[in-house]
Amino acid sequence: GVTGLIYLDSLAEGDEPVLPNAFPAFKATLAHGPRWVIAASPIAEHGGERVVGLRGFFRTLSREYPDTTAKLVEIEHAHTPEAVAVSVVGELLAADRHPVVQHVGDTRHSIEMTPTELALGSTGAGPAGDGAAEAQAIGLDRESVVLLVGGARGITAQFAAKLAMTSGCRIELVGRTPLPAEPEDPATASAPDKAALRAALIGLGHRSPAEVERLANGILAVREVRATIEELRALGGMVGYHSVDVRDSDAVHRVVKEIHTDHGRIDGVVYAAGVIEDKLVADKTPESFSRVFDTKVSGALALLAAVGELPVAPKFVTLFGSIAATLGNRGQIDYSAANDALQTIGATWSARTGNRALTVHWGPWAPAGRHGGMVTVELQQEYARRGIELIDPEEGTMALLRELAFGDQDTHAVVYTASGW
């Protein structure tokens, strides 16, 4: 058996990130039912890219292993090795179960979410309206160009539609779904939903259930991307679409450069790329953890690096995170960590460049029209059990517009749920 794990590698010097590399060590230890799992690290905003994601990681550990004390101890740089030892032993003896604590000097802090009203800027504009005043306050008009990465499907597509509707700006979408040059096969084109698609694909001779599922998902993804492009054009917006794997840093730099070269500007950036492969830690493979974590984190790092090379910085940069990063969520250890990492990456980029990068940790969204929400039925039930309602898409998109237009420019991360900020 293993009584406990004290993980100190995150305090070591070097550039190698702790996650996703450390996941196998934690998984192996947790399989033995330890009494405690504790890691010490620099405070996230001071530790840079090396320690991103650890807060979300431990918040989920504390939910999946209620009988194990899972705790991240963040320690300021000035601490001596002796002080680090005192902090770690103190947390072993602490009676509370806070998954993330900070030791700054002689003071111990926890991190809690608190409800807050939207802080309005000096324009005097209020939060009511159809979004046109907000778009104008941000500085968006028909000449503007907004880049949305991971933006052709789901809630990001809904925000793209709100931008097109309120400002008429040009929308450049980047997604991983390649759009075929040829129209959809007539044999599947008449299938309106996934069940009908499966039947059509079986009729075409596809027998493997896995292959049928993969092909059906691909067809539905292409349909949603095309529907988003049609919707944006119907709203009067000009639209471009680029198929890029965000884990390919060179490809991300290339598409940012191409868009800027073609249009001479990029006024806003929204980053919402990511994949979900939900499993409990006990069933999660290191390969799956890395795939989920790296897709979001590597893409964000590449995008912010590329945007940082532009001659004129965008008026806003928004990173789409998840409430799973701030609360933790069973079965989403990699997703919680990756979205938490966005917050640190954005704050670090802001400190380095002087430009605002806002991370929005969204609660679950309700489906709207052709666009799905953010949750499976199982996750919706889990959120409902915890009193978290689904966000109305119109309210969610307007809330983000208001925050970008009138919010406190020194705020780098917010959480938005159906009940507000």
N, C-alpha and C positions, 0 to 999 in steps of 0.2 A: 504493500500500500504506500501511498504518498500522503503525508500530513499536510503539506502545503508547498507552494511555489512562490519564491521571491525573485522577480525578474528585474535585473538591473542593467541589461544590455542597452536599454534606451538612454541611459546616462553616459554611455561611452562616446568618445569622439569619433568622428567619421561621417561619411555621407550615405552609408547604406541605410535605407529606410527600415524601420522595425516591422511594419506591415507591408506586404503580406507574409514576409519571411518567417515571422515568429509564430504564425498560427499553428503549425504542427506541434510545437512544444506545448502550447496551451492546451490543445486538444488532447494530446497524450496524457498530460497531467490530470485533466478533468475526468478522464476515463477511470481514474482510481479513486474518485470521490474525495478529494482533498477538503480539509476544513477551510482553507483560505488560499486565494490566488491574488497576489499583490504585485504590482509593477510600480517602479519609481521612474519618473521622467522629468525633463524640464517642463516648465509651463508651456502649453502647446504653442502659443503665439511667439514664444522665444526659442522654441526648439526647431522651428522651421520644418522643412519637408521630411525630416528624419522621423518625427514622432506624430505625423498627421494620422488621424483616425482612431487614436487610442481611447478617447473619451467615449465615442460611440461603441467601440469594441467592448469596453467594460460595462457600459450601461446594458448591453444585451446579455453579456455573461451573467450579470446580477439577476436578470429575469429568467434565464434558462436554468440557472443553478441556484435556486433559493436556499439550499442548505449549505452553500459555500459562500464565504465572504469574498466577493470579487471587488477589488478596489484599485483604482489608479491614483497614485500619490504624485501630484505635480509639485516640483520643488524649484524655487528660484535659483538662478545661477550662483548667487553669493554663498550658498550653503557649502560647508565643508563636508568631507566624507563622514566625519563624526556626526554632524548635524543630520545628514541623510539617514544614517543608521538610527538615530533617535526618532526621526520622523516615521520611518518604516515600522520600527518596533511599537511606536505609539499607535499606529493604525492597526497593528495586530491586536492591540488591547482595547481599541475603541469599541464602545457599545453600539454605535449607530451603524447603518448599512449604506451610507452614501457611496455610490459607485465611483465618484470623482471628487477628490478633495485637493486643496492647494495649501501648501505651507509657505507663507511669505513672512520672513522674519520669525517672530514668535506667534504669529497669528495663523489660525487654521480656518479655511474658507470652504464652503460647499457651493455648488452652482445650482440655482433654482430658476425656473421660468416664472416670470411675473407678468400679469396682464397690463397692458399699457395702451393709452390712446395714441392715435397717430399724431406725431408732432408736426404741425403745419409750419411752413416756411414764412418768410417775410412778405410773400406776395399777397397774403390775405385771402387767397383762394381757398374755398372750402372743399370738402370731400364729395359733395353732391354733384350730379351731372352725368352726362353720357360718356365722359372720358376725353372730349375734345379739349377742354381747358387743361386737363392733366398732360395730354400729349404736347400741347403748346408750351406748357411750363417746362417740360423736359427739353424742349427744343426740337421737336419732330415735326416735319411737314412733308410735302410731296417730293421734295428733293433729297430727303434723308434716306439712308441705307441702314437697315438693321439686320444683323446676322444672328440666326437662331440655329444652334448646333443641337441636333436631336429634336428639331423643331417641326418635323412634318407630320407628327402623329401625337395623339393624346393631348395632355393639358398644354403643352407648349404650342401646339397648333391652335388651340383656343386663344392663347395670348397673342399669337401672330395675327389671328383674325381681328382681335381687339385693336391691335396697332394699325392694321390696314384700315379698319373702319373709322378710327379716330383721327388719323393723320394722313392716310393715303400714301404712306412711305413705301419705299421699295423693300421687299422682304427677300432675303437670301437664306434659303433653308439648307442645312447640312444634315444628312442622315445616313444610316448604314444600309438602308434598303436600296438596292440598285433598281432603276426603272428600266424595264426591257423596252427595246425600240419597237417591237411588234405589239399589236393589241392582244388582249387576253384570248386564249383558245375559246371558241364558241361553246365547246362542250362544258366548260366551267363558268363561262361568263353569265349564263342564265341561273346559276346557283346563288341564291340571295344570302345564304348564311353558311356557317361552318359545317353544320350537319349535311346540308345539301352539297357542299363542296366535297366532303369526304365521299359521299355516294358517287358523285361525278368522277372523282379521281379513281375510285375503285372500278367504275365502269370503263375507264380508259386503260385498265390493266395494271394499276398499281396495287400490289397485294400487301406489302409490308406496312403494318400499322404506323411504324415510326416514320416511314417515307411519306405516307398519306398525310400524317399530321404536319410534317415539315413543309410539304408542298402547300397544304391548305393555309398554314400560317403565313407562308411567303406570299400567296395570292392575296390574302386579306391585307397584308402590310402594304403591298403595291396599290391596292384599291384605296386604302386610307390616305396614302401619300398623294395620289392623283386627286382624290376628293378634296384634300386640303389645298392643293394648288388651284383647283377650280373654284373653291370657295373664296380664296384670297383674290383671285382675278375678278370674281363677281362683285366683290366689295370695292373694286376700283384700284386695287394694289398691283404693282408690278412684281413678278415673282421669278426667282431663279432657284434651281435645285441642284445640289451637288452630292453625289454618293461618296462618302469618305469613312474609313475606319478611324475613329478618333484615337485609337491606340498607336496609329502611325503618325509620329510627330512630324515627319517630313511632309506627309500629305496634308496635315492640318495647316502647317506654315504655308504650303503651296496654295491652298484654297483661299486663305486669308489674303495672301498677296495678290492672287488673281482677282478677287472681288474688289480690292482696293484699287488695283490698276485699271479695272474696267470702269469703275464708277467714281474714282477719285476721293472716296471717303467711306468710312464706316462709323456711323453715329451711335450705334448701340449694339450690345452683344448680350445674348441670352444663351446660357449653357445648360442643357438638360439631358445630355447623353447618359446612357446607363443600361445595364441589363440586370435582371432579377433571376436568381436561381435559389429560391428559398428552401433551406433545410436546417434542421437543428445542428448544433456544433458536432454532436456525436456522429451525425451522418454526412457532414460536409467534408468534401475532399479538399486538399490544399489547392489542387488545380482549379476547382470551382471558385474557391475563395479568391484566388488571384485573378481569375477572369472578371468577376464582379467588381472587385476593388480596383484593379488596374484600368478597366474600361472607363470608369468615372474619373479616377485620380489622374491617370496619365493623360487623358484627354483634356482635363482642366489645366494641367500644367503646360501642355503644348499650346493650348489656345491662348492662355494669358501671356505666354512667352511671345507668341506671334503678334498678339494685339499690342504688346509693349514695344514692338518695333515700328509701329505705324507712326508717321510724322505728326499726326494729330490724334490724341487719345479720344476714344469714344465718349459720348456724353454719359453713358451708363454701361456698367457691366453687371449682369445678374446671373448668379449661379443657383440652379434649382436643386435644393437639398430635400430632406425628408424629416418629418417629425420623429421617425425612427432613430435619427441621429441624436436627438435630445432626450428621448424617453427610453430608448432601447426597445427591441421588439423580438420576441421569440421567433427563431427561424430565420432571422435576418442579420446575423452577425457581420457578414461581409458588407451588406447594404448599409447597415447602421454606421459601420466604420468608414465606408467610402463617402457617405454624405457628410459625416462629421469632418472628414478630411477637407471637403470643399470649403468649410468655414475657415479653417486655419490657412488654407492656400490663398483664399480671397483676402483675408486680413493681412497676411504677409505681403501679398502683391500690392495692396493699398499702401502699406507702410513704406514699401520700397519706391513706389512710383508717385505717391501723392494723389492718386486717382481712386475714386470709390469703387469697390467691388462688393455688391450686396448679395449675401447668401440668404435665400428664403427657404426655410425648412417648412415645407407644406404638410399639412394634415392630408387625409385622404379626400380626393375629389369625387364627386358624383359624375357619372357618365353624362354626356350632352350630345345629342344629335348623332353624327357619325363618329364622334370621338369617344373612346372609352375613358373610364375614370382611372384611378390609381391603385385600385385594390381588387383582389379576388374576393369571392363570396366569403371564404374562410377568414381573410384579413378584415373584411367589413364586420364580421361577427365579433372578432377579437377587439377591434376598435370600439364597437358598440358596447361591449362588456365593460370597457374602460371609460365609457361616457364620451367618446370622441365621435362627433357627427360628421357626415360628409359635407364637403364644401360645395356650395352652389357655384358653378363655373362663372356666371356673370359677376357674382360678388368677389370671387377669387381674382379674376383678371382686373377688375376695377381697384381692388385693394392694392395690387402690385403697382398699377399706374399711379395711384395716389402716393404710395410710399416713395416711388422714384421721383415724383414731381415735388412733393412737399415734405418728405421725411427728413429727419436729421442726417446730414451728410456724414456725421461721425459714427453712425450706426452701421456696422458691417454685417450683422446677422440678425434676422428676425424669424419668429415662428408664427405661422398663420394657420388657424383652425377655423371651423365653422362658426365659432363664437368670437372670432377676431384675432388681433395680434396678441 
